Every structure is written in C-alpha cells, then in structure tokens.
Amino acid sequence: MRQLTLTGALASEEVEVVDLFCGAGGFSCGAALSGHRIVLACDDDPEVLEVHRANHPQCVHLCATLPVKELPLPQHKYHIHGSPPCQGLSIARTRSRGLERSEAKAMGLELVDWFLGFAISSNATSWSMEQVAAPQVLRLIEKFRLKHPKRCNYAVFEFCDFGLPQKRRRVIAGSLDVIQRLLIAREESQPVSVAQSLSPCPAMYLWNKTNKSGIRHKLSKNKKFLEKINVVNYPLTGCFSIHGPSPTICAGVPMHWANVQNGRRILICTMKPHEMLILQGFPKDFKLPSKRRLCTKIIGNALPPVVAKYMLPRVRAIHS
C-alpha cells in the first residue's frame, strides 16, 4: 500500500476558510500559504482585527464577541477554525481582562465547549481548533470525540516537531483528515534551530522569566528532573541554546537574548518583533503594527502559520 505524502495524495482543490477568534491571523496565514482563500475572520479586539485586515484585505472582517446568534458562513465547501482565548486555561496562570483565575478558566472552557459544538454541528466540510493542552481541555475534547467519532479527533503536538524553531505544546482537535495530515507532517518534518532561522544571532541563548519559574516548579515537584535536562539546550539558568528551538513565545512576557558565563545568565537585549515573527513561523513579509506592545501580544497569541498550513490539503495549483 502506497503511503500518503504531503506533496502527493493530500493535494486538493481550494476551499473557503472561516477563522474565528482569529487574532492577527496565524491560521489564516497558514491556510493562505497552502493556497486556500480566507473569507471570514472574527475577533472581539478591533486593534488586533486591523492587523488581520492589513494582511488579508480580501476577506470579511467581523468585530464581535463570540458566541453570536448568526455568522455569515459560506454556502459552499469551507473549513472552519477556532483558537478560543487560552489565558484562563494556561499553566502560566495569568489573568484575563481583569478576571480572577477561576472566572477566566470557566469562561475559557465555555468558549472551547461552544466552539466544539458549533464546528461539529456546522455544515463545514472540515474544522480545526487549537488550544493549550490542559487536562480539563483534553477531557472536554474527549467527550466530543466519543460522541462524534466520525467528526472529531485530536492529538497533542510539540510544534518544534513541525520545523518550528520554538518549543510550543498544544492540542489540535478537528476533522479526522486534519489530524491525519498533522501526524504525517510531523513524521516528514525536519528540526530547525534558532540559529538556522535567525542569522546572525546577537547572543548564544534565549530567555524569558516564564521558563525560569517553570524550571523551579519542576525541580520542586520532581528531583529526578535534574537528570533529564540536556544542559546544552536547556541549562538550569532557564536559557535555551540558539542551536535548538527557543522557549515558547508568550503574549505578555518579552523574550531576551542572553549569554551564560560561569553558570550565570547575562541578558544582552530584548528580542525584536520581526525576530519573534520568524520564530513563530510567519513569513517575513507579514505586516506588523507600529506598536511594539501590540506586536508582542499578537505574535505570542498566534497559531504558528508553519503548523497551520499542514491542517489543510495543499491546493493542486501550487504544485503545477
């Protein structure tokens, strides 16, 4: 039996794409890279939606807080994607829009539950959802998978396995064919380091305070964790070597270039928006806003386009 490949049997015709909770358009960008047409993008942040509009001016942009009673969905073959806000569900335990942790968590789960039900019951040919791989999220997705085994599947992925020069662990739920494409892509992709993506690099390591606190948490919970650390790529300072993937780019935590001397971290400079953009898998010509704070927010919240492009089949015209 001939094995499927990304460049062969998975090629297909163009589909229309609906991107809900679109942010700056990480999924939209990946879908466009695969040759598909973005027709509707929805987000409740007008400032962020303007960034999406600047990069995808041809699609309809709807500024609304989901869920809403009606959405102008396509009448023909289309794919629907959603990345419900994950701040309340993240292990970083950040606050979301002034809400306490418990309130943000409940609201996040409600949106995940709504989107799963909406996507599965819609007339979409296929669908997908990206979310943090928190236990409560996985349990919720599993309930939908058991109820709709022919319409729902999911898997947890480490995005650096797709050639992204960044460690970013997420769960992707979606149609059976969406998950199958991702599993195939993971097998075919080659690892890419920070040094391969950004040249020259101003320092030998990357650091942010999230990784430092994460290491402290792991060490306090598991003494054997010390034995599992690769001190070249993940030293105890919380720095990541440029010869491997970077730490996760976060929306509210700036990334720093750093060096390590005598076991001590020395910060060199803050990472620039265009550098974060590349590590997040965006094309270099992606249009960023002028505000640096907004750049950090939209890049950190985005689904990496380099991963998103594998969720949909590549259009045949791309290979002709």
Backbone hydrogen bonds in HBPLUS format (Angstrom, degrees):
<---DONOR---> <-ACCEPTOR-->    atom                        ^
c    i                          cat <-CA-CA->   ^        H-A-AA   ^      H-
h    n   atom  resd res      DA  || num        DHA   H-A  angle D-A-AA Bond
n    s   type  num  typ     dist DA aas  dist angle  dist       angle   num
A0008-GLY N   A0005-THR O   3.32 MM   3  5.27 157.9  2.37 100.1 106.6     1
A0011-ALA N   A0008-GLY O   3.18 MM   3  5.94 171.8  2.18 125.0 127.2     2
A0012-SER N   A0314-ARG O   2.71 MM 302  5.93 153.5  1.77 144.8 152.6     3
A0316-ARG N   A0012-SER O   2.75 MM 304  5.46 145.1  1.87 159.7 160.4     4
A0037-ARG N   A0015-VAL O   3.28 MM  22  6.46 155.4  2.35 153.0 159.1     5
A0016-GLU N   A0077-LYS O   3.39 MM  61  6.54 171.2  2.40 143.5 142.2     6
A0079-HIS N   A0016-GLU O   2.78 MM  63  6.27 152.5  1.86 159.8 168.7     7
A0017-VAL N   A0037-ARG O   2.82 MM  20  5.96 143.7  1.96 155.6 157.4     8
A0039-VAL N   A0017-VAL O   2.95 MM  22  5.74 167.4  1.96 149.9 153.6     9
A0018-VAL N   A0079-HIS O   2.82 MM  61  6.16 159.4  1.86 163.7 170.0    10
A0081-HIS N   A0018-VAL O   2.84 MM  63  6.17 161.6  1.87 164.2 170.0    11
A0019-ASP N   A0040-LEU O   2.85 MM  21  6.21 169.2  1.87 160.4 162.4    12
A0042-CYS N   A0019-ASP O   3.01 MM  23  6.46 156.7  2.06 158.1 159.9    13
A0020-LEU N   A0081-HIS O   2.84 MM  61  6.07 172.8  1.84 163.1 160.6    14
A0021-PHE N   A0042-CYS O   2.92 MM  21  5.72 115.9  2.35 135.2 153.0    15
A0022-CYS N   A0042-CYS O   2.95 MM  20  5.77 160.4  1.99 147.9 150.6    16
A0025-GLY N   A0022-CYS O   3.03 MM   3  5.30 132.1  2.27 141.7 137.9    17
A0029-CYS N   A0025-GLY O   2.87 MM   4  5.84 154.7  1.94 141.2 147.5    18
A0030-GLY N   A0026-GLY O   3.12 MM   4  6.36 158.4  2.17 144.0 149.4    19
A0031-ALA N   A0027-PHE O   2.84 MM   4  6.07 160.1  1.88 158.0 163.6    20
A0032-ALA N   A0028-SER O   2.94 MM   4  6.11 154.8  2.00 145.2 152.0    21
A0033-LEU N   A0029-CYS O   2.98 MM   4  6.24 147.0  2.09 142.7 151.9    22
A0034-SER N   A0030-GLY O   3.17 MM   4  6.49 131.9  2.42 137.0 148.8    23
A0034-SER N   A0031-ALA O   3.13 MM   3  5.15 133.4  2.35  94.6 107.2    24
A0036-HIS N   A0031-ALA O   3.07 MM   5  5.55 166.0  2.09 144.9 142.2    25
A0035-GLY N   A0032-ALA O   2.94 MM   3  4.97 156.9  1.99 103.3 110.3    26
A0315-VAL N   A0034-SER O   2.98 MM 281  6.24 163.8  2.01 166.1 170.5    27
A0060-VAL N   A0039-VAL O   3.00 MM  21  5.86 165.9  2.02 127.8 126.2    28
A0041-ALA N   A0060-VAL O   2.92 MM  19  6.32 152.9  2.00 165.0 173.2    29
A0062-LEU N   A0041-ALA O   2.88 MM  21  6.20 167.0  1.89 162.9 167.0    30
A0043-ASP N   A0062-LEU O   3.19 MM  19  6.70 149.8  2.29 156.6 165.2    31
A0064-ALA N   A0043-ASP O   3.09 MM  21  5.88 135.9  2.29 117.3 126.6    32
A0049-LEU N   A0045-ASP O   2.90 MM   4  6.09 158.2  1.95 155.1 162.4    33
A0050-GLU N   A0046-PRO O   3.09 MM   4  6.20 139.5  2.26 137.7 145.9    34
A0051-VAL N   A0048-VAL O   3.02 MM   3  5.30 130.2  2.27 102.4 115.3    35
A0052-HIS N   A0048-VAL O   3.26 MM   4  6.74 152.9  2.34 146.5 153.6    36
A0053-ARG N   A0049-LEU O   2.88 MM   4  6.19 153.9  1.95 145.8 153.6    37
A0054-ALA N   A0050-GLU O   2.95 MM   4  6.16 148.2  2.06 141.2 148.9    38
A0055-ASN N   A0051-VAL O   3.31 MM   4  6.58 139.8  2.48 140.1 149.3    39
A0055-ASN N   A0052-HIS O   3.15 MM   3  5.31 131.2  2.40  98.8 111.4    40
A0056-HIS N   A0052-HIS O   2.79 MM   4  5.89 137.2  1.97 149.7 163.1    41
A0059-CYS N   A0056-HIS O   3.42 MM   3  6.18 167.1  2.44 121.2 123.6    42
A0073-LEU N   A0071-LEU O   2.72 MM   2  5.55 133.1  1.94 113.0  97.5    43
A0125-THR N   A0078-TYR O   2.86 MM  47  5.63 139.2  2.02 152.7 166.0    44
A0080-ILE N   A0126-SER O   3.15 MM  46  6.66 154.4  2.22 143.0 147.3    45
A0128-SER N   A0080-ILE O   3.00 MM  48  6.55 141.6  2.15 152.5 157.8    46
A0082-GLY N   A0128-SER O   3.09 MM  46  6.58 141.8  2.25 140.0 151.2    47
A0130-GLU N   A0082-GLY O   3.20 MM  48  6.73 149.4  2.30 149.5 158.4    48
A0089-LEU N   A0086-CYS O   2.89 MM   3  5.15 145.5  2.01 109.2 120.4    49
A0090-SER N   A0086-CYS O   3.00 MM   4  6.00 121.7  2.35 156.0 172.1    50
A0093-ARG N   A0090-SER O   3.18 MM   3  5.85 168.6  2.19 115.5 119.0    51
A0099-LEU N   A0096-SER O   3.01 MM   3  5.42 164.6  2.03 117.1 121.8    52
A0104-ALA N   A0100-GLU O   2.90 MM   4  6.12 167.7  1.92 164.3 168.1    53
A0105-LYS N   A0101-ARG O   2.89 MM   4  6.02 154.5  1.96 149.2 156.7    54
A0106-ALA N   A0102-SER O   3.02 MM   4  6.19 161.8  2.06 144.2 148.7    55
A0107-MET N   A0103-GLU O   2.95 MM   4  6.15 161.9  1.99 150.3 155.5    56
A0108-GLY N   A0104-ALA O   2.88 MM   4  6.01 153.4  1.95 142.7 150.4    57
A0109-LEU N   A0105-LYS O   3.00 MM   4  6.25 161.0  2.03 152.6 156.6    58
A0110-GLU N   A0106-ALA O   3.03 MM   4  6.21 152.0  2.11 145.0 152.8    59
A0111-LEU N   A0107-MET O   3.10 MM   4  6.36 154.2  2.17 147.5 153.3    60
A0112-VAL N   A0108-GLY O   3.06 MM   4  6.34 155.7  2.12 147.4 154.2    61
A0113-ASP N   A0109-LEU O   2.88 MM   4  6.03 164.0  1.91 149.5 154.0    62
A0114-TRP N   A0110-GLU O   2.86 MM   4  6.06 157.4  1.91 144.3 151.0    63
A0115-PHE N   A0111-LEU O   2.89 MM   4  6.06 167.8  1.91 149.1 152.4    64
A0116-LEU N   A0112-VAL O   2.99 MM   4  6.15 168.4  2.00 154.5 157.6    65
A0117-GLY N   A0113-ASP O   3.16 MM   4  6.31 168.2  2.17 148.7 152.0    66
A0118-PHE N   A0114-TRP O   2.85 MM   4  6.01 160.4  1.89 154.0 160.4    67
A0119-ALA N   A0115-PHE O   2.79 MM   4  5.87 172.3  1.80 159.5 161.1    68
A0120-ILE N   A0116-LEU O   3.08 MM   4  6.09 169.0  2.09 149.3 152.8    69
A0121-SER N   A0117-GLY O   3.11 MM   4  6.05 154.6  2.18 141.6 148.4    70
A0122-SER N   A0118-PHE O   3.04 MM   4  5.92 116.2  2.46 137.5 151.6    71
A0122-SER N   A0119-ALA O   3.33 MM   3  5.20 149.4  2.43  95.2 104.0    72
A0175-SER N   A0127-TRP O   3.07 MM  48  5.60 153.9  2.14 145.5 143.2    73
A0129-MET N   A0173-ALA O   2.74 MM  44  5.12 141.5  1.89 154.2 150.9    74
A0173-ALA N   A0129-MET O   2.92 MM  44  5.12 159.1  1.96 147.2 153.6    75
A0131-GLN N   A0171-VAL O   3.07 MM  40  5.49 151.7  2.15 156.9 163.4    76
A0171-VAL N   A0131-GLN O   2.89 MM  40  5.49 165.2  1.91 164.9 168.4    77
A0137-VAL N   A0134-ALA O   3.00 MM   3  5.27 125.5  2.30 106.7 121.1    78
A0138-LEU N   A0134-ALA O   3.02 MM   4  6.34 160.4  2.06 159.7 165.8    79
A0139-ARG N   A0135-PRO O   2.96 MM   4  6.20 155.4  2.02 150.6 157.2    80
A0140-LEU N   A0136-GLN O   3.17 MM   4  6.27 151.5  2.26 134.7 141.8    81
A0141-ILE N   A0137-VAL O   2.98 MM   4  6.27 160.9  2.01 153.8 158.6    82
A0142-GLU N   A0138-LEU O   2.94 MM   4  6.06 156.3  1.99 145.4 152.3    83
A0143-LYS N   A0139-ARG O   3.16 MM   4  6.41 146.4  2.28 141.1 148.6    84
A0144-PHE N   A0140-LEU O   3.37 MM   4  6.76 153.5  2.44 143.7 149.6    85
A0145-ARG N   A0141-ILE O   2.86 MM   4  6.20 153.4  1.93 151.0 159.6    86
A0146-LEU N   A0142-GLU O   2.96 MM   4  6.16 160.4  2.00 151.3 155.0    87
A0147-LYS N   A0143-LYS O   3.14 MM   4  6.29 146.0  2.26 137.7 147.0    88
A0148-HIS N   A0144-PHE O   2.77 MM   4  5.85 146.3  1.88 149.0 158.2    89
A0151-ARG N   A0148-HIS O   3.03 MM   3  5.35 159.2  2.08 114.0 120.8    90
A0152-CYS N   A0148-HIS O   2.97 MM   4  5.80 128.5  2.24 161.5 174.4    91
A0153-ASN N   A0174-GLY O   2.94 MM  21  5.65 139.6  2.11 153.3 166.0    92
A0174-GLY N   A0153-ASN O   2.93 MM  21  5.65 153.3  2.00 160.2 162.6    93
A0155-ALA N   A0172-ILE O   3.09 MM  17  5.73 146.8  2.20 145.1 154.7    94
A0172-ILE N   A0155-ALA O   2.98 MM  17  5.73 167.9  2.00 165.9 164.4    95
A0157-PHE N   A0170-ARG O   2.79 MM  13  5.59 166.8  1.81 175.4 170.8    96
A0170-ARG N   A0157-PHE O   2.99 MM  13  5.59 157.8  2.04 161.2 166.3    97
A0161-ASP N   A0158-GLU O   2.89 MM   3  5.80 164.5  1.91 129.1 134.4    98
A0159-PHE N   A0168-ARG O   2.90 MM   9  5.30 176.3  1.90 145.5 145.0    99
A0162-PHE N   A0159-PHE O   2.99 MM   3  5.48 165.9  2.01 115.5 119.8   100
A0163-GLY N   A0160-CYS O   3.32 MM   3  5.39 157.3  2.38 109.5 109.2   101
A0246-SER N   A0165-PRO O   3.08 MM  81  6.14 173.3  2.09 115.6 115.4   102
A0167-LYS N   A0246-SER O   2.79 MM  79  6.00 163.3  1.81 163.2 163.8   103
A0178-VAL N   A0175-SER O   3.06 MM   3  5.26 125.8  2.36 102.2 116.3   104
A0179-ILE N   A0175-SER O   3.29 MM   4  6.68 161.7  2.33 161.5 163.8   105
A0180-GLN N   A0176-LEU O   3.06 MM   4  6.25 155.0  2.12 145.2 152.9   106
A0181-ARG N   A0177-ASP O   3.01 MM   4  6.17 154.4  2.08 143.6 149.0   107
A0182-LEU N   A0178-VAL O   3.20 MM   4  6.51 157.5  2.25 146.4 152.1   108
A0183-LEU N   A0179-ILE O   2.99 MM   4  6.25 155.2  2.05 150.5 157.0   109
A0184-ILE N   A0180-GLN O   3.04 MM   4  6.28 156.0  2.10 148.7 154.7   110
A0185-ALA N   A0181-ARG O   2.82 MM   4  6.03 160.5  1.86 150.4 156.6   111
A0186-ARG N   A0182-LEU O   2.92 MM   4  6.06 152.8  1.99 146.3 152.9   112
A0187-GLU N   A0183-LEU O   3.36 MM   4  6.58 147.4  2.48 135.8 143.0   113
A0187-GLU N   A0184-ILE O   3.12 MM   3  5.27 122.3  2.47  97.5 111.5   114
A0188-GLU N   A0184-ILE O   3.09 MM   4  6.40 145.5  2.22 146.6 156.5   115
A0189-SER N   A0185-ALA O   2.92 MM   4  5.88 137.8  2.10 151.3 160.2   116
A0197-SER N   A0193-SER O   3.24 MM   4  6.50 135.5  2.45 137.9 149.2   117
A0194-VAL N   A0244-GLY O   3.08 MM  50  6.10 155.4  2.14 142.4 138.7   118
A0197-SER N   A0194-VAL O   3.00 MM   3  5.14 131.3  2.24  99.9 113.5   119
A0198-LEU N   A0194-VAL O   2.82 MM   4  5.95 158.4  1.87 164.1 169.7   120
A0195-ALA N   A0242-ILE O   2.78 MM  47  5.22 154.9  1.84 159.2 150.6   121
A0242-ILE N   A0204-MET O   3.06 MM  38  5.62 147.5  2.17 142.5 139.2   122
A0205-TYR N   A0258-ALA O   2.85 MM  53  4.99 133.6  2.07 166.1 164.8   123
A0258-ALA N   A0205-TYR O   2.93 MM  53  4.99 162.3  1.96 130.7 130.5   124
A0206-LEU N   A0240-PHE O   2.85 MM  34  5.15 140.8  2.00 136.3 149.1   125
A0240-PHE N   A0206-LEU O   2.84 MM  34  5.15 154.8  1.90 144.4 153.0   126
A0207-TRP N   A0256-HIS O   2.81 MM  49  5.15 154.5  1.87 149.4 156.3   127
A0256-HIS N   A0207-TRP O   2.74 MM  49  5.15 155.8  1.80 154.1 162.3   128
A0211-ASN N   A0208-ASN O   3.16 MM   3  5.89 133.4  2.38 118.2 126.7   129
A0213-SER N   A0209-LYS O   3.11 MM   4  6.34 167.4  2.13 153.2 155.0   130
A0214-GLY N   A0210-THR O   2.94 MM   4  6.08 146.9  2.05 140.5 150.7   131
A0215-ILE N   A0211-ASN O   3.00 MM   4  6.20 151.2  2.09 144.9 150.5   132
A0216-ARG N   A0212-LYS O   3.15 MM   4  6.46 159.4  2.20 147.4 152.8   133
A0217-HIS N   A0213-SER O   3.01 MM   4  6.23 155.9  2.07 146.3 152.5   134
A0218-LYS N   A0214-GLY O   3.05 MM   4  6.30 161.0  2.08 147.1 151.8   135
A0219-LEU N   A0215-ILE O   2.87 MM   4  6.06 160.1  1.91 153.6 159.3   136
A0220-SER N   A0216-ARG O   2.96 MM   4  6.12 150.5  2.05 145.1 152.8   137
A0221-LYS N   A0217-HIS O   3.08 MM   4  6.27 138.1  2.27 142.0 153.0   138
A0222-ASN N   A0218-LYS O   2.78 MM   4  5.79 145.4  1.90 149.0 158.1   139
A0225-PHE N   A0222-ASN O   3.08 MM   3  5.52 160.2  2.12 110.6 116.8   140
A0226-LEU N   A0223-LYS O   3.43 MM   3  6.31 159.4  2.48 119.0 120.7   141
A0227-GLU N   A0224-LYS O   3.00 MM   3  5.52 137.2  2.19 111.6 121.7   142
A0228-LYS N   A0225-PHE O   2.96 MM   3  5.21 143.8  2.09 105.7 116.7   143
A0234-TYR N   A0230-ASN O   2.76 MM   4  5.56 147.4  1.86 163.6 174.6   144
A0238-GLY N   A0235-PRO O   3.01 MM   3  5.93 169.6  2.03 128.0 130.7   145
A0244-GLY N   A0241-SER O   3.23 MM   3  5.75 149.0  2.33 117.0 117.5   146
A0271-MET N   A0255-MET O   2.76 MM  16  5.45 176.9  1.77 147.3 147.8   147
A0257-TRP N   A0269-CYS O   2.76 MM  12  5.38 166.2  1.78 170.9 174.7   148
A0268-ILE N   A0257-TRP O   2.77 MM  11  5.39 175.6  1.77 146.8 146.3   149
A0259-ASN N   A0266-ILE O   2.90 MM   7  5.19 157.2  1.95 143.0 149.4   150
A0266-ILE N   A0259-ASN O   2.79 MM   7  5.19 158.6  1.84 162.1 161.3   151
A0261-GLN N   A0264-ARG O   2.93 MM   3  5.30 155.4  1.99 153.0 155.4   152
A0264-ARG N   A0261-GLN O   2.92 MM   3  5.30 158.3  1.97 113.2 120.4   153
A0275-GLU N   A0272-LYS O   2.97 MM   3  5.29 130.7  2.21 107.0 120.8   154
A0276-MET N   A0272-LYS O   3.06 MM   4  6.46 156.7  2.12 156.4 163.5   155
A0277-LEU N   A0273-PRO O   2.88 MM   4  6.08 152.9  1.95 149.0 157.3   156
A0278-ILE N   A0274-HIS O   3.28 MM   4  6.41 151.7  2.36 133.7 138.7   157
A0279-LEU N   A0275-GLU O   3.12 MM   4  6.42 163.2  2.15 149.7 154.1   158
A0280-GLN N   A0276-MET O   2.93 MM   4  6.07 131.0  2.17 142.9 155.8   159
A0282-PHE N   A0277-LEU O   3.09 MM   5  5.56 164.5  2.12 160.7 156.2   160
A0281-GLY N   A0278-ILE O   2.98 MM   3  5.17 160.5  2.02 107.2 112.6   161
A0286-PHE N   A0283-PRO O   3.17 MM   3  5.69 162.5  2.21 120.5 121.4   162
A0295-CYS N   A0291-LYS O   3.06 MM   4  6.34 150.9  2.15 145.3 153.9   163
A0296-THR N   A0292-ARG O   3.02 MM   4  6.33 162.9  2.05 156.3 158.5   164
A0297-LYS N   A0293-ARG O   3.10 MM   4  6.32 155.4  2.17 143.5 150.5   165
A0298-ILE N   A0294-LEU O   2.94 MM   4  6.15 173.2  1.95 158.9 159.0   166
A0299-ILE N   A0295-CYS O   3.01 MM   4  6.01 161.5  2.04 152.0 157.4   167
A0300-GLY N   A0296-THR O   3.08 MM   4  5.95 160.5  2.12 139.9 145.9   168
A0301-ASN N   A0297-LYS O   3.11 MM   4  6.19 145.5  2.24 143.3 152.0   169
A0302-ALA N   A0299-ILE O   3.33 MM   3  5.32 150.9  2.42  99.7 108.0   170
A0307-VAL N   A0304-PRO O   2.96 MM   3  5.51 147.2  2.07 115.4 124.5   171
A0308-ALA N   A0304-PRO O   3.00 MM   4  6.29 163.4  2.03 150.4 155.8   172
A0309-LYS N   A0305-PRO O   2.93 MM   4  5.92 152.0  2.01 151.8 154.6   173
A0310-TYR N   A0307-VAL O   3.11 MM   3  5.77 155.1  2.17 116.8 123.5   174
A0311-MET N   A0308-ALA O   3.06 MM   3  5.48 157.9  2.11 113.4 120.1   175
A0318-ILE N   A0315-VAL O   2.99 MM   3  5.70 152.3  2.07 119.9 127.2   176
A0319-HIS N   A0316-ARG O   3.01 MM   3  5.62 142.3  2.16 115.5 124.3   177
A0320-SER N   A0317-ALA O   3.34 MM   3  5.17 158.7  2.39  97.2 103.5   178
